[in-house]
Amino acid sequence: MMALKAGTIWGSSVYPHPYLGLTGLDGRRTGSFLNLRFDFERCRKWECLAVLGQRAAVPVEDEKPLKAGAESPGEADKAKETRSMAFHRDLNSLPRPLSATDPSSSPIRGWIVRVAYQGVPGAYSEEAAMIAYPKCETVPCDDFEAAFKAVELWLVDKAVLPIENSVGGSIHRNYDLLLRHRLHIVGEVQMVVNHCLLGLPGVRKDEIKRVISHPQALTQCDMTLNELGLIRITAEDTAGAAQIVASDGMKDTGAIASARAAVIYGLNILEEKIQDDCDNITRFLILAREPIIPGLERPYKTSIVFSLDEGPGVLFKALAVFALRDISLSKIESRPQRKRPLRIVDDSNKGSAKYFDYLFYIDFEASMADPRAQHALSHLQGICNIYEDPGLLSG
């Protein structure tokens, strides 16, 4: 085993966001800032303690099926064709996604919260942003890093990005970006994903020969697509796939995307809930420039990250600092260190062995204002040989 070495520690305590309804953990999701009166000096002492903010977990109900109106079939088809034509006319009116190389943006409109997300209008991330901030102005971004930069450059107030899916697992790219950028976790949303098969108005499901979507969506609908015998084509995101089908008028091609994307791009829902696992849930993080200071009035969740040196049982010792204080762990994730991916360890007299060097991400259920959490991190710091890396610091 490896001995606890460099520890980059982020703090992120979580309390319920005012717009988020909580179940299960009773709102206990957040990343937090240290009690400023109580632990600011200790934060300086630790040096690598990077507080990411507070977040709340929000289970969300399934999307409601779009209900047909009272029109006759002919009138309904005509209305849908009209909506589709309106989409083609209004395509240029959709917001242009920001990119990491060209982070230009429209002026901020009054006091409306602006929230960045990856993708184009109709993306699941945009839907999560609207759940967290119902009256927000959503800002699309070409990729995850562009969303991080949009917050850092004050082009938006928040970013909502996926971090984990119950079927596809962790979004490792965003774990890595959390260490590169100086942002804080201030909220968390859990959303049930309802994948829909979309097509142009008037096209029947049996006329679809190909389907386009994000690789993860295609994988999550594997059984349905096999039954339909569809050729699969990958796209950068689900809503982008719907946009391609609508804008190019692809009659023999369907898209896997949300019901909301169908409305935005004038497409028909040919079949709902085509995912293999009905309990397909994505967890999104809400990121901001400033942390939220936690208290003790409600449950919180804190996130930290650290690395380990070689040694017997050191990961056990690191985790034991929480068990000794009855602090529950809700997430453990490991990622290879990019700056130092390999560790060389002397293997007795037989030469050197090479191992991956890992960062460990841990979520635990306690507020940074809780003395138990303070003592646990102090204990952990005593095990670690802390190093200072500006790229890993925040707050």
N, C-alpha and C positions, 0 to 999 in steps of 0.2 A: 504494500500500500504506500501511499504518498503522504508526506508530512505537510501539514498546512503551511503554505508558503505565502505567496503574495496574496493579499486579500483585497480585492476591490470590493467594497461593500456599498451597495446602493440601499438607501432606505426608501420604503415606499409604503406608507400606511394608508389604509383605505377606509373611507367612510361613505355612506350612501350619497350619491349625487342627488340634488333636489328633484331632478326629472326622472330618476330611475327607481322603479319599484323592485323590491328585493324579496327573494325567498331563499330557502335552503340555508345559506350562511347568514341570513338576516342582515344583509348589507355589509358583511364583513369582507370588503375588498378595498384596499387602498394602498398606496405607497405613501410614506409620510415623511414629514420633516421633523427633525429633532425638536424637542421642547426648547425653545430659544433661551428661556431664562435658566434652564436646568442643565442643558447639555451642549451648549455651543462650544465651550472650551474643549469638552471631550471630543466633539466632532473634529476640532482642529488637531487634537492629539492623534486621532486615528488617521487623519489625512486622506485616506482612500475612501472614507465614507461618503458616498454620493447618494443623496436623497432624491428619489424619483417622484414622490408625491403620493396622493391618496387616490384609491379607486374603489368603485362599488360594482359588485357582480350583479348582472340583471338578466334573469331568465326572461325570455320573450316568447309570447304565444306564436303559434304558426301563423303564416300569412293567411288571410281570409281569401277564399276563392273569389275570383271576379264573377259577379252575377250578371247574367244576361238580362237585358231589359224586356219590355213587353212587345217589342216589334216582331213582325213576322220575319221568317228566315231571310226573305229577300231584302226587307228593309234593314235588317241587322247587317247583312253583308255590305249593303250600300253605305251604311253609316261607317263601317270599319274601313272600307276603301277610302272614304272621305278623310277619316282620321289618318290613314296611311299617307295619303297625298299631302295632308297638312304636315306630316312629319318631314317628307322630302322638301317641302318649301321652307320649313323652319330648322333644318339641320344646322345651318350656320349660326342660328341663334343660341344653340347650346353652348355652355361655357367651355372655353378652350382649356384643356388640361395644362397645368403647370409642369415644367420639367426641371430637373436638377441643374441643367446648364442655362436655362432661360426662365428664371423664377419671376416673371412679370405678373402683375395682378391688377385687377380693377380697383378703384379707390374703395376704401372701407366705407360702408353705408351706415352712418349713424352708430348706434350702439348694438346693432345686430351681431350676434356671435358668429364668426366665420370659422368653419370647420373644414380642414383639408382631409381628403381621402384618396386612396389609390384607385384609379379606374376612370370610367366615364359615367355620366348620369345613368342611374338605374343599377349601379353596382351594389352588392350586399353591404360593402363598407359605408356607402352613402346612406343606406337604410339604417344601419347601426348609428350613424351620426345623428340622424333625424329622430331616433328613439331617445338618444341621450339629450339632445337639444332640439325639441320640436319646432322652435321658431328660428332655427339657425339658417345661415346662408352657407350651403355646401360648396366647396371648391375642389374640383377634380384635379388630380396630379398624375403624371405619366407613370411614376413608379414610387416605391416606398420612400426612397431617399428624398425625392422632391417634396413629399409631404413633411418629412422632418425639417427640411430646409425652409419650407414655407412658414413654419412656426418660428424657427430661429430668426428669420428675417422680418418678423412682424407683419407678414402678408396675411396671416390668419391668426386666430386666437388659440385654436386647438387642432389636433389631428386625431383621427380615429383609424386605427390600423389593426388588422387581425394578428393574433399572437399564437392561437392554438385552435385546432379543429378536432372534434371528437372522433372523426374517422381518419383524416389525413395527418393528424399529429401536430407538432410544433411548427411554426413558421420561423425557421432558423434565421432567415435574412433579417427579420425584425429584432430578434434577440441580439444579433451582431450590431445592428444600427443603434440600439439602445446604449451601447457602450461608446459609440463614436460621437454621439450628439448629446448636448447638454440640456436634455428635456426631462420633465418629471411626469410620472404616471399620476393622473388626477381622477381617473374614473375607469370603470370596466363595464362592458356590456356583454351579456351572453344572449345570442340570437339563434333561434331555430332556422335552419336553412331549408327552404322549400324550392327545390329545383323543378323548373317547368320546361316542357318541350314547346318551343315557340315556332310559328311559321307565318308566312304571309297570309293576309286575308284571302279566303276562298280556297286555300290549299288544305287538302285532307291529310291526315296522319299517314295513310298508306301511300301517299304520293312523295313523301320525304325519303330521299335516298342517302343523304349525307347529313351530318350534324356537326356543328362547330361550337366550341366553348373552351374555357380554361382547362388545362390538363387535369387538375384536381376534380373539377365538376364532371368531366368525362369518366374519370375513374370511379367517382362516387355513384354514377348511374350505370355502371358496367352491365348489370343483369338486364335492365330494360333495353339498353342499346343492342345487346346481343339478341334479345328476342325480336327486336325490330329489324335486325340485320343491317344497321346503318354504318356507313363509312365515317370514321372520326377525323375531324380536322381541328387542330389546336389554335387557340387565340390567346391574346394577352390577358383577357378577363372576360367574365360572363356577359356583362352588359355590352362590352365591345363586340362580342359575337352577335348579339341581337342587333346592334347598330349596323354591322356589316350585312346581315341578311336583309334588313329593311332598306338600307341605302342602295344596295346592289340589286334588289329585286330578285333574290335567289329563290325561285319557286320550288326547286327540288332539294333545298337545304333548310334544315331547321337549326335552331339555336337552343342551348340550355342556359337559362338565365332565370331571373326572378319574375314574379307576376308584375311587379312595378316596371320592370324593363319592357314588358309587353305593352303596357299603357304608354310609356314614353315614346316607343318606336313604332307604334301602330301595328303590332303583331297580334296574332291570335294565340291563345293558349290551347295547344292540341292535347296536352296531358299534364296534370299536376302531380307533384310529389313523386317524381320518377327516380329519386335517389334510392339506393339499395337499403340503406339504414334510415328508418323513419326518425330516429333520434340523432339527427345530424346537427350538431350545435357548434357554432364558432364563437370563440371568446375574443373580444376586441378590447384593446387598451385605448384610453383617452389620454393624450399627451399635451402638456402645456409648458410654457416657459417658467412659470413659478410653481413651487410646491404648495400643497395644502397642509397647514399645521394641524396635526392630529390632537385629539384629546382622549379622555377616558369615558366619555358619555355614551359611547356605542362601540360595537366591535370594529376592529381594524385589521388590515392585512398589510404586511411589510415584505418587501422583496430585497434580497441581497445577492451579491455575486462575489466569489472569491476563488483563488486557486490554491492548489496543494503541492507541497514538496514530497519527496520520497520518504517513506517511513511506514512502519506497521500500524495499521488501525487508525490513521489520522483522519480519514473521512468519518469514521465512527466517532472519533473524539469531537470533530467539528459539529456533527449532528447532535451529539449528546448534550451540548450546552443548552439546547432547546428542550430536550426531553427532561433534563434535570429540573427545569422550571415549569413543567407541564404546559409547554407551548407547542401547539400542533403545527406540523408542516403540511401544506396543501399542494406543494409542487416542488419537484426536483428535476433539474435539467442540466445536462453537461454539454459543453461545446469545446472543441479543440481550440487552443490559443493560436491565433493566426501569426502573431509576431514570433512565437517560439513553439512551433507545432510539435517538435520532438524533444524528448528529454533523454539524455544518455546516463545510464546508471551502471556502476561497476557491478559485475555479476561474479562475485568471488574472484577466483584466479583464472576464469575462463574468458576474459575479455569484457566487452561492454554490451549491455542490452539497451535497446531504444524503445521508448514508450511515448505515446501521445501525451502532451501536456494539456490539461483541461481547465476550463473555467466551470465553476458550479454555480448555477442559479437556483436560489431557494426562495419560496414564498412561505411565510409563517404567519399565523393568526394571532397577532398582538400589535398594539399601538406602540410607536416609538416613545410615547409619553408614559408607557407602562414600565415601572421599575424592573419587571421581569425581563422585558426586551432589552432595556439598557444594560442590565447585568449580563444577559446572554451575549450581547455583542462585545461587551468589555472582556468577557471570558474568551470569546472567539478571537479577539484582537491579541490576547495574551498568547494564543497558540500560533498566530500568524506572524510571519516576517513581512510586514507591510512594505510595499513599494509604492512610490508615487508616480503615476502616469497621467499627465494632464488629459489625455484622451478618455480616461475612465472616470474622471471627476465630474461632478455635477452639483450645482447649488452652492 
